[in-house]
Amino acid sequence: MHINRRNFLKLAAVVTGAAGASSTGAATQNFGTEPVASHVGCLVDTTLCIGCRQCEIACSTRNKLPKSDPPLADRTVYRKERRPTDTAFTVVNEYSGKPSPDQPKVKQTYAKVQCMHCLTPSCVSACIVGAMTKAGDGAVVYNPEICLGCRYCQVACPFEIPAYEFSEPLKPRVRKCEFCTDHTQGTGANPACAAACPTEALVFGKRSDLITLARDRIQKRPDRYLGRIYGEKEMGGTSWLYLVGRPTAELGLLDLPDKVPSHLTEAIQHGIFRYGAIPMVFYGLLGCIMWYNKRKEENGMQDKSEDLISKMTGGAPKGRAP
Amino acid sequence: MIHPDPCRQKRPFFTFGTMVLFLFMGIGFAFGLSRLLLGLGAVTNLSDRSPWGIWIAVDVACGVALAAGGFTTAALVDIFGRKRYHSLLRPALLTAFLGYLWVAISLLFDLGRYWNIWRPVFHWQGNSVLFEVGMCVTFYLMVLSVELSPAILEGLRDRMDKGEWGAAILRWIERPLKMAYDAVRAILPLFICAGVVLSFMHQSSLGTLMLIASTKLSTLWQTPILPLLFLLSAIMVGFPMVILESIYASASLDRKPEMEVLGPLASRIPWFIGLYGLVKIADLIVRHNQLNFLSHPGSTVALVIEIVAGVLVPFILLQVPTVRQSRNWLLFSVLLVIFGVMLNRINVFLIGYHPAYMVKPYFPSVGEIALTVAIICSIVICYRFFVIYFPILPADGTNPEAGPDALRTASHPTLSPLLTWIFRGIAAAFLLFFVLLYAFVHKQAMTQSLKAYRDVQVVKARATFPAGNAATHEFRPAGYRNYYVLNSELLNSRSGYFEPVRFSHRTHDVNTGGDCSVCHHRVASDKNDRVGEDIKEMHLNIDVRLGGACSSCHDMTEKAPTACAQCHGLPNEADNPARIGLKGAYHRQCIGCHAAQPQGANAPTACNSCHHPLTPDHSKLVTLPSTASTRQVTERCLACHENVGQEILKTAHWNWKGMSPDITGHEHSVNVGLNNTVDNYYISMGSNIAQFSKFHIGSEVLGTNHEYSDPADIDCLVCHDSTGGHTRGGPAGGSLQVSVTNQTEMVGMLVGRPNRANCGGCHFYTGGGPNFEHGDLEPSLTKPGAELDVHMGMVDMRCQDCHQISRHQVAGLSFAAPALEGRVACEDCHGSTPHGITGFLSRHLDDHVRTLSCEACHIPQFAREYPTLMATDFSQAGKDLPASTNALGMPLYDRKFGVLAWGENVVPVYRWFDGTREIRMVGDKIQPTETVSLNAPLGERRNPLARIYPFKIHTAMLPYDAERKTLVAPRLWDGYWKDYDWTNAIVTGMKEMGLPFSGKVGFIKTEMYSALHHTVPPARQALGCTDCHAVEAVRCQRCHQKAEGMDQPTHTRMVYPETTNRMDFKALGYQDDPALIGGRFYMRLGRGRPPQ
């Protein structure tokens, strides 16, 4: 292999040109840094939930999931805190104690758990092939066709929502609430749970309207609600918002910071790899070093071989000026 | 210096060690196969809380880190030109190649949808760290193959030259092979640099990977410079891996370890350890405020071990020359570094991963460990294969194969410069092509993914809520409906499993005391106003104090409260988002108010109490042969409804006896039943029990010693057949004649909640025929007109809507059957001030509720369609008197029963009843001179618990034991009706009952009460004031002196003028008409005079 300056420059030109072209695909649009006006959401008023679990039934029916094992009348399901599973996209958990200070006679509080449809979803940022995407209306939807089953979305989700069909050998899917987005019809979020709730503890609508409504309720009933909408800012904001009458930690809702983790990872990724610039510069640098060392070796080898030849021939080295 | 050329190793491939490796591989891949066949859940301990296990942490993360020897050695030798380590280059590249290859293979086991592993090539998600890792690793694997291909090609060349196995095939492709070899040599520099760059990229990105789980990754490892730490540790572990592999290869291939290169190589390692250690400890110091060492002690320990054993100790050790020159110490030191890096990866991916909802900490399963071990063994096996069959390791003295080869030692290429540049150009173009291809395909893939979700339509549901039926009432607004059937299309469209909800407006508005605003809380100004004004606020603004019936001020025919549906529609409507939808309004209002009622109120909160579930179509669930017997049908029912059998065995309908706390003298008994009481119609059922089997809910013939203990004897269809095709007759020939039309069809499709025909099949025919006994249970109640009974006719209520059933126990106090399983009272629904907004008389009517039962005024007559039996004279039975009939076609004489008397439109008698009564049983002592009351109600005027109830009284002449003066139980079927001999009949009967009989028969007058609760006509047919009270007593001005001119004819109406002296006040214990002289408890008229 023979590298001289000319060859090297030609090489470098070609490769840098290739690198520059690679920039077209590097950056993809990052959905959801700001809530879009048309984003929908759902407001859960935990002071109104009576724990009837009609939302679970409606969800299972709409999504063709198997019926929950103990029937609705069996309240023993509430003994353990449940999480969404691959056959139950949403669950309701019971916590003892009154939901709000102005409901002294009510003995239990209920809180519904489901995908929060974050404004800046970690799972969407994490998914290697983009099987998790944020639809135009804000729902986080899943495309099993391109999914590899790497389960990075499960690692990424701070609310620990995506469930995996570990029991399925050939075509396991990630399972979670998709806001009842109908892929076949192309229709958007239309949650069955909110439609089914008999006490209208779940209110579905535009997220901005729901924030207004929630603030309105807080302002009108300070004796009932704590002055905080859970989900307004957590992890950068979520589409599912909770109104609570008691501390969220008592209702199984995690205490999460407002920081969005994907902002850090994406900053690192884009910072290092934008336009492939740094790798290409590094590549060029390595190329230079390699060329330099090659030169040094050749010169060294020339010196050494001349030394050797002169030793062997015992005469003055030929071909080199003293 | 001259370095030894790489050559093939002359060693056997199959040794004992190899066999052991193959064994582990077999075990591990067997588990791997199970994973492919049965799924991840069957083989691993992965779960939703721990989605990544050792297959990611060890096989992938450690695998990639430990394969760093490839690029570090390539950089050292080919970029930085340190040719002294040339002999280590090919083994390092081989180790790296095998490492990455087996990373990819282990991913095929870990990925859920492994067959989609090619997708990232075409579906880019540029924000994903894992995408970058994946693409880099894939590309790097290609680069490594190119870097390793000279060795492969040389090996093939050797094989061909030496004429070994396969040489003939290889000679066919000799020229392409040579071309390939030359081409590879030409483009190698491009790929070497690419390899280093790519390695830097993905080694660091593996560190960025876990930063997305910022809320779950332990603070001990969570730092923004984690990618840098991963990169530095990868570089740090590169040379140790090379040293390890070299020492191991020497040991297993029986070669001398190359300490003369390993030692100097090892002297470079402390620089990298130092750099990594410095950055890591500096990071911990800078972040010391965020670190939490106590929350997870295990993680803290792991971190300490990682730093001490993995960084500090080898850093010190490797600076000692003796360590570097001793094979064993060197091995130990590099193993520490390698262990430290592996522990670091495991810490970041597993030990430091703390999801908040984790219940059980993750530990790998046997299958996971086995497969990981198998992967490691595979790498070793492949390594052995390659070093034996291809020139990887350098020659040493024991290897006589070494020899110069023209190909290898050539210092000039055999290609012309033009061709060299053509190949380089092709390689560069190849890179460019891939980049462009990705850009294009990526754009297309993204567009396609988005297209599916871009179009958003929000589905709007329109709901209509039709009001139900029921007539309007005077004093109520025109839109007022007494009774609503809430049949929402929306509800039915979602599930057709429930009956419509029935809402009785009337019972609710009396419970509020006539205050409509309890529910109708806002008033709309016109029919388009959907917001309205709060009623309480509105009245406050005009200084009017609320409380009491609306009708006390307003003429309700004009001032209708706003209907619920006028304001409440769909939830979350734009014009007023705070207004909840109709569904929410109903449920919150109903359930909320009901939940706040005191214990014991009939205020349901459970879903099914209002939404009665429809019985599912059993034809899909049950198959029975068309010739199935009753018993087989029952067994089939019990197969699914398992507990029902035992439930029914405890009920009064099954045992025909039960608790009788309302019967004086028998409050604590459970044995008073139809078997041992005396009645006026068949004298004693106990001695004739077999004949009454068809009225029992079992399918067996009853007997004296009948065991009521086999659930399969229950005849489910008696109550649950809704076709009317299930009939029972007999007994005949020792069994009941149960006949059904189309039994299987019936069971299949029309099993349901009992309807009135089911209950009435027995209860309408007690006493020997239709309405004979009760008087108020007429067979026409199966399909009554509204005038016959409002509840069953107008509102279509079923029996069990009042006689609530719990665990098959039916509530209701019967005067004929002694067992009590719960009480039914009109107040349960109608409340204790039921006259509500009847108008100006409501208060006066409500005053009567203390004294009169609802039935007293509201059941003015009984037996309105079917005549009822009023008297039976058994003393005249058995004679040959003519069997004449009366005007209604009912027999006046029957040989079996004697002289009969009937009644139609009978006025009841009125008695005090405080909820307790007497009973006469067979064998009870009686006074023959008096009329014996078999089941008299108890109560008197001064007992505040007692109220006046209407009754039917049936009088009879019954046989009795004249000597012992006790009531007897004669056998009628196959007894008296065979030979018409009372003595014989009574002997037989009493013997069956096990009771003594003197032999002397007499006749005694008895009376039997039937309480009246059914056939309630509409309210305007209830008794008027002067049906009971004297006309002069009922004048408003007697109390309301200023009320002259306000007397209305309706205030003194008499609805049944043909009945005189309906209410015998003196018989009830009053001195005279209480409206004249004073009430029940008061000495004065009314409650005193109104204020002047």
Boltz contact constraints between the chains, C-beta under 6 A:
constraints:
  - contact:
      token1: [A, 14]
      token2: [B, 428]
      max_distance: 6.0
  - contact:
      token1: [A, 15]
      token2: [B, 428]
      max_distance: 6.0
  - contact:
      token1: [A, 18]
      token2: [B, 431]
      max_distance: 6.0
  - contact:
      token1: [A, 18]
      token2: [B, 432]
      max_distance: 6.0
  - contact:
      token1: [A, 18]
      token2: [B, 435]
      max_distance: 6.0
  - contact:
      token1: [A, 21]
      token2: [B, 435]
      max_distance: 6.0
  - contact:
      token1: [A, 21]
      token2: [B, 436]
      max_distance: 6.0
  - contact:
      token1: [A, 22]
      token2: [B, 435]
      max_distance: 6.0
  - contact:
      token1: [A, 24]
      token2: [B, 439]
      max_distance: 6.0
  - contact:
      token1: [A, 25]
      token2: [B, 124]
      max_distance: 6.0
  - contact:
      token1: [A, 25]
      token2: [B, 438]
      max_distance: 6.0
  - contact:
      token1: [A, 25]
      token2: [B, 439]
      max_distance: 6.0
  - contact:
      token1: [A, 25]
      token2: [B, 442]
      max_distance: 6.0
  - contact:
      token1: [A, 26]
      token2: [B, 126]
      max_distance: 6.0
  - contact:
      token1: [A, 27]
      token2: [B, 126]
      max_distance: 6.0
  - contact:
      token1: [A, 28]
      token2: [B, 126]
      max_distance: 6.0
  - contact:
      token1: [A, 30]
      token2: [B, 127]
      max_distance: 6.0
  - contact:
      token1: [A, 83]
      token2: [B, 357]
      max_distance: 6.0
  - contact:
      token1: [A, 122]
      token2: [B, 212]
      max_distance: 6.0
  - contact:
      token1: [A, 125]
      token2: [B, 127]
      max_distance: 6.0
  - contact:
      token1: [A, 126]
      token2: [B, 128]
      max_distance: 6.0
  - contact:
      token1: [A, 126]
      token2: [B, 212]
      max_distance: 6.0
  - contact:
      token1: [A, 127]
      token2: [B, 125]
      max_distance: 6.0
  - contact:
      token1: [A, 127]
      token2: [B, 128]
      max_distance: 6.0
  - contact:
      token1: [A, 128]
      token2: [B, 120]
      max_distance: 6.0
  - contact:
      token1: [A, 128]
      token2: [B, 128]
      max_distance: 6.0
  - contact:
      token1: [A, 128]
      token2: [B, 130]
      max_distance: 6.0
  - contact:
      token1: [A, 128]
      token2: [B, 131]
      max_distance: 6.0
  - contact:
      token1: [A, 128]
      token2: [B, 134]
      max_distance: 6.0
  - contact:
      token1: [A, 129]
      token2: [B, 119]
      max_distance: 6.0
  - contact:
      token1: [A, 129]
      token2: [B, 120]
      max_distance: 6.0
  - contact:
      token1: [A, 129]
      token2: [B, 123]
      max_distance: 6.0
  - contact:
      token1: [A, 129]
      token2: [B, 125]
      max_distance: 6.0
  - contact:
      token1: [A, 130]
      token2: [B, 123]
      max_distance: 6.0
  - contact:
      token1: [A, 130]
      token2: [B, 125]
      max_distance: 6.0
  - contact:
      token1: [A, 130]
      token2: [B, 449]
      max_distance: 6.0
  - contact:
      token1: [A, 135]
      token2: [B, 453]
      max_distance: 6.0
  - contact:
      token1: [A, 136]
      token2: [B, 454]
      max_distance: 6.0
  - contact:
      token1: [A, 136]
      token2: [B, 456]
      max_distance: 6.0
  - contact:
      token1: [A, 137]
      token2: [B, 456]
      max_distance: 6.0
  - contact:
      token1: [A, 141]
      token2: [B, 453]
      max_distance: 6.0
  - contact:
      token1: [A, 146]
      token2: [B, 119]
      max_distance: 6.0
  - contact:
      token1: [A, 146]
      token2: [B, 123]
      max_distance: 6.0
  - contact:
      token1: [A, 147]
      token2: [B, 113]
      max_distance: 6.0
  - contact:
      token1: [A, 148]
      token2: [B, 111]
      max_distance: 6.0
  - contact:
      token1: [A, 148]
      token2: [B, 113]
      max_distance: 6.0
  - contact:
      token1: [A, 148]
      token2: [B, 116]
      max_distance: 6.0
  - contact:
      token1: [A, 149]
      token2: [B, 111]
      max_distance: 6.0
  - contact:
      token1: [A, 149]
      token2: [B, 112]
      max_distance: 6.0
  - contact:
      token1: [A, 149]
      token2: [B, 113]
      max_distance: 6.0
  - contact:
      token1: [A, 150]
      token2: [B, 111]
      max_distance: 6.0
  - contact:
      token1: [A, 151]
      token2: [B, 51]
      max_distance: 6.0
  - contact:
      token1: [A, 152]
      token2: [B, 130]
      max_distance: 6.0
  - contact:
      token1: [A, 154]
      token2: [B, 51]
      max_distance: 6.0
  - contact:
      token1: [A, 155]
      token2: [B, 51]
      max_distance: 6.0
  - contact:
      token1: [A, 155]
      token2: [B, 52]
      max_distance: 6.0
  - contact:
      token1: [A, 155]
      token2: [B, 213]
      max_distance: 6.0
  - contact:
      token1: [A, 156]
      token2: [B, 212]
      max_distance: 6.0
  - contact:
      token1: [A, 156]
      token2: [B, 213]
      max_distance: 6.0
  - contact:
      token1: [A, 158]
      token2: [B, 215]
      max_distance: 6.0
  - contact:
      token1: [A, 160]
      token2: [B, 355]
      max_distance: 6.0
  - contact:
      token1: [A, 160]
      token2: [B, 357]
      max_distance: 6.0
  - contact:
      token1: [A, 163]
      token2: [B, 48]
      max_distance: 6.0
  - contact:
      token1: [A, 166]
      token2: [B, 40]
      max_distance: 6.0
  - contact:
      token1: [A, 166]
      token2: [B, 41]
      max_distance: 6.0
  - contact:
      token1: [A, 167]
      token2: [B, 39]
      max_distance: 6.0
  - contact:
      token1: [A, 167]
      token2: [B, 41]
      max_distance: 6.0
  - contact:
      token1: [A, 168]
      token2: [B, 39]
      max_distance: 6.0
  - contact:
      token1: [A, 169]
      token2: [B, 37]
      max_distance: 6.0
  - contact:
      token1: [A, 169]
      token2: [B, 38]
      max_distance: 6.0
  - contact:
      token1: [A, 169]
      token2: [B, 39]
      max_distance: 6.0
  - contact:
      token1: [A, 172]
      token2: [B, 112]
      max_distance: 6.0
  - contact:
      token1: [A, 186]
      token2: [B, 455]
      max_distance: 6.0
  - contact:
      token1: [A, 187]
      token2: [B, 457]
      max_distance: 6.0
  - contact:
      token1: [A, 188]
      token2: [B, 456]
      max_distance: 6.0
  - contact:
      token1: [A, 190]
      token2: [B, 459]
      max_distance: 6.0
  - contact:
      token1: [A, 198]
      token2: [B, 587]
      max_distance: 6.0
  - contact:
      token1: [A, 199]
      token2: [B, 584]
      max_distance: 6.0
  - contact:
      token1: [A, 199]
      token2: [B, 587]
      max_distance: 6.0
  - contact:
      token1: [A, 199]
      token2: [B, 588]
      max_distance: 6.0
  - contact:
      token1: [A, 200]
      token2: [B, 571]
      max_distance: 6.0
  - contact:
      token1: [A, 200]
      token2: [B, 580]
      max_distance: 6.0
  - contact:
      token1: [A, 200]
      token2: [B, 581]
      max_distance: 6.0
  - contact:
      token1: [A, 200]
      token2: [B, 584]
      max_distance: 6.0
  - contact:
      token1: [A, 203]
      token2: [B, 572]
      max_distance: 6.0
  - contact:
      token1: [A, 205]
      token2: [B, 572]
      max_distance: 6.0
  - contact:
      token1: [A, 209]
      token2: [B, 577]
      max_distance: 6.0
  - contact:
      token1: [A, 213]
      token2: [B, 577]
      max_distance: 6.0
  - contact:
      token1: [A, 254]
      token2: [B, 356]
      max_distance: 6.0
  - contact:
      token1: [A, 256]
      token2: [B, 215]
      max_distance: 6.0
  - contact:
      token1: [A, 261]
      token2: [B, 212]
      max_distance: 6.0
  - contact:
      token1: [A, 261]
      token2: [B, 214]
      max_distance: 6.0
  - contact:
      token1: [A, 264]
      token2: [B, 211]
      max_distance: 6.0
  - contact:
      token1: [A, 265]
      token2: [B, 129]
      max_distance: 6.0
  - contact:
      token1: [A, 265]
      token2: [B, 208]
      max_distance: 6.0
  - contact:
      token1: [A, 265]
      token2: [B, 211]
      max_distance: 6.0
  - contact:
      token1: [A, 265]
      token2: [B, 212]
      max_distance: 6.0
  - contact:
      token1: [A, 266]
      token2: [B, 127]
      max_distance: 6.0
  - contact:
      token1: [A, 268]
      token2: [B, 208]
      max_distance: 6.0
  - contact:
      token1: [A, 279]
      token2: [B, 197]
      max_distance: 6.0
  - contact:
      token1: [A, 282]
      token2: [B, 197]
      max_distance: 6.0
  - contact:
      token1: [A, 283]
      token2: [B, 193]
      max_distance: 6.0
  - contact:
      token1: [A, 283]
      token2: [B, 197]
      max_distance: 6.0
  - contact:
      token1: [A, 286]
      token2: [B, 79]
      max_distance: 6.0
  - contact:
      token1: [A, 286]
      token2: [B, 193]
      max_distance: 6.0
  - contact:
      token1: [A, 286]
      token2: [B, 196]
      max_distance: 6.0
  - contact:
      token1: [A, 287]
      token2: [B, 193]
      max_distance: 6.0
  - contact:
      token1: [A, 289]
      token2: [B, 79]
      max_distance: 6.0
  - contact:
      token1: [A, 290]
      token2: [B, 79]
      max_distance: 6.0
  - contact:
      token1: [A, 293]
      token2: [B, 80]
      max_distance: 6.0
  - contact:
      token1: [A, 293]
      token2: [B, 81]
      max_distance: 6.0
  - contact:
      token1: [A, 297]
      token2: [B, 81]
      max_distance: 6.0
